[in-house]
């Protein structure tokens, strides 16, 4: 995911393709190793290099309801600006001028984290885990009596219009 811009003259562009693994920060929601593929164009405009392209990341999640592992592809468009010179603009990524290689790894990590779903579910109708025994209800019923109402919360039943709980 490195782009050599040594021979990219002012006003010119070149097509870029990349793939590989990226390591994200540790989390309980997703696994840290992510496979990434991308395609785009990098353009030199007076020493500011603009990468514009599409990235697809294959992320392994843990379902928020049943804790089962599943893979999901996250696709997003990316527009990032790089410069060799220090700038006050927080939106511009700096890269080393001695080797003229732009590394896309950090911008890709940032974009993946920004595009992660708020809640990761293995399927839309995931039933989750039994609150009594912990059985995965997607695999079938466990036989536990889940209609039991905790006596500490029984007084709150009158707050609901529907008496069925």
N, C-alpha and C positions, 0 to 999 in steps of 0.2 A: 504494500500500500504506500510505496514511496514513488514520487514522481520527480524525475530529473528534469529541471527547467533550465539547464545550462545552455542549451541550444535554442531556446524559445525566445525569439526576438520580439520587440515591442510591436503590438498590434496583431500578432499571430496567435493561433490556437492549435492545440493538438488533442486528439482523442485519447482517452485513457480507459483502460479496463483493469480491474484488480479483483482478487479473491484471496481469502485466507482466514485465519482464526484471530479473534480479538478476545482479550480477557477483560471482563467487566468487574467492577467492585463487588465484593461478597454481598449476597442477599439471600433471604429465605424464600423469596418469590420466584427468582429465576436462577439458573445455573450460570456460572461466571464465564464459561467458554462458549463463544458464539461464532458461528461460521458466517462470513460476510462476503457478498459479491456486489460489485459496483461497476458502473459504466458512466462516463461523462466526458466533459470537455474542460480543458484548462486554457485560460486566455491570459496573455501578458498585456497589461495596460499601464505603461509607464512605471514598471517596477512593482505593481500590484497584480498579483496572480489570482484570478477568480476561477474556482472549481465549481462547475454546475453539472449535476448528474443525478442519477437514481441509484439507491442502495437498497439491497435486500439482505436482511439479517435473519438467520434461523436460530431462534431462541428456544431453549428448553425451560418450561415453567413448571411450577408446582401449583396445582389447582387450589384456589382459595377455599373451596368447599370440601373437597374430598382428599386433598393432598396428593393426588395421582400426578405423575409426570406426564407432560405432553409437549409436543413441538408445535411451534407456531412461527410463521414467517411474518416479519414486520418490514414493510416496504415504505420508503420515504424519499422525497426529493431533497437534495442537499445543495445549498448555495453558500459557499464559504470563500472568504478573501484572505490571502496570505501576503505578507510583506517581509522584506529583509530589514527594513528600517523600523526603529522604535516609533510608536504612535500612541496617542492618547485614546484612540478608539478601541474600546473593549471587544468590538466585533471582528477585529482583524487579528489573525493568527500570525505569530512570528516564526520565521525559520532561519536557519543558519546560512549566511551568505558565502561561507568558504567552500561548502560542498554543493550548493545549489540544488538540494533535494528537499522537496516538500513531503512531510509525513502526514498522511491523512488519518492515522490511527486515533489521535485524541479528538478531532472533530467528529469522527464516526462514532466513537464512544458516547460523546455528548449527545449527538442526535439520536442514537439508539435509546439512551436513558430518557430523553424527552418524548419519545414516541412509544414507550412501554404503556400497555393498557393499565388503567387504574385498578381493575379487578381482572385477574386471569382465571378463566373457567375452562375446564376441559370440554364442556359442551353447554349449550344454552339451558338445557334441562337437567343439569347436575343436581342430584339429590343430597349430596354431602355425606356427612358421617352421622351415625346414631349418637345422640348426646348422652346416652346411657352406657353403651358398650363399646362405641367407637367403630362399629362395623360400617364398611362402605355401602351405603344404601343403593348405589348404582349396580352393585352385584346381586341385589335381591334383599328381601326383608329379613331382619334378624330375629323378629319375634318379641322384641322388647315392648313394654307398655309405655309408649311415648305420650299418652294422654294424661299422665300423672301431672297434677298441678302442685307446685311447691306451695305449702300452706302460708309461707311468708308473703306470697304475692296474690293469694286468693282474694284479698280485700280489693284489689285493683280490677277485678272482673266487672264490677258494676260500671266502670268507666267506659267500657265498650258497648256500643249499641247492639252489636251482634253478640248474643249470649254464648255462642259456640266458640270454643277456643281450641 
